[in-house]
Structure formats: C-alpha cells, structure tokens
Amino acid sequence: MGLLYLAALAVALTGMVILDRRFALFFWRDARRAAIVLVVGLVFFGAWDLSGIGLGIFFRGETSFMTGLVIAPELPLEEIFFLVLLCYLAMNLFGALSRWRRRPAVPVTQSKSTIPPQ
C-alpha cells in the first residue's frame, strides 16, 4: 500500500498528458514555453513548501499510502509529483479556457415553431 498515493498521482498525471495531447492545450501547443512555465511553477511551489517547512507550518503526515521516502526533512517524494500535477493541471486549464474564449461565436438562429400563434 506504500505506493498507492504515488500511483494515484501517476494516473492523474497520465490523464493530464492525454488531455494535453488530445486537445493541444499546452505542451503540444508550445513545448518550450510549457517546459519553462512548468519549471518556474515547480521552483515557486518548491520554495513555498520549503519555506513553510522551515517555519514549522508544513509537516509530513504519516500514512501507509505513501512510500515514506523523503527528499528533505518533512518533504516526501510524492510532493514533487503533486506539484507537477498541480502545475500541469493549471496549465491545461488555462489552455482550455483560452481556447474556449477564442472560439468563434455561433450565431443563434430563430427556429420556426410548429405551433401556430393564437
């Protein structure tokens, strides 16, 4: 059971990749830009986590669903995968909303009613 959370994160990341590939949301639209944004997001949230750990705000919860491997004190391996998922989800959502906003408006046509006016 120690790999369950990591496996769940891997499945979710796989879903993000499939959605990105299918709809060209971010990496499949501009891989270089997406890689830069992903790295910047990971650095930002990694620094956020390390600051929170240093201040005693964040700590690692013990559970049998996690591997127990830590990268730094109170920073589990799964946190890196979670941060990648968080950033990738945000990038895919941004790409989807941007595409939705740019789509052409479909004109509304009046349909002819089969009920005669009274």
ZIGI-V337922 format. One record per backbone hydrogen bond with DSSP energy under -0.5 kcal/mol. NH is the residue of the N-H (numbers start at 1). CO is the residue of the C=O. Records with the same first field share a line. If there is no record, write none. Layout:
# ZIGI-V337922
NH: CO, CO
This chain:
# ZIGI-V337922
4: 1
5: 65
6: 65
7: 3
8: 4
9: 5
10: 6
11: 7
12: 8
13: 9
14: 10
15: 11
16: 12
17: 13
18: 14
19: 15
20: 16
21: 17
22: 18
23: 19
24: 20
25: 20
29: 26
30: 26
34: 30
35: 31
36: 32
37: 33
38: 34
39: 35
40: 36
41: 37
42: 38
43: 39
44: 40
45: 41
46: 42
47: 43
48: 44
49: 45
50: 46
51: 47
52: 48
53: 49
54: 50
55: 51
56: 53
57: 52
58: 52
61: 59
66: 63
71: 75
72: 75
75: 72
76: 74
77: 69
79: 76
80: 76, 77
81: 77
82: 78
83: 79
84: 80
85: 81
86: 82
87: 83
88: 84
89: 85
90: 86
91: 87
92: 88
93: 89
94: 90
95: 91
96: 92
97: 93
98: 94
99: 95
100: 96
101: 97
102: 98
103: 99
107: 105
109: 107
113: 111
116: 114
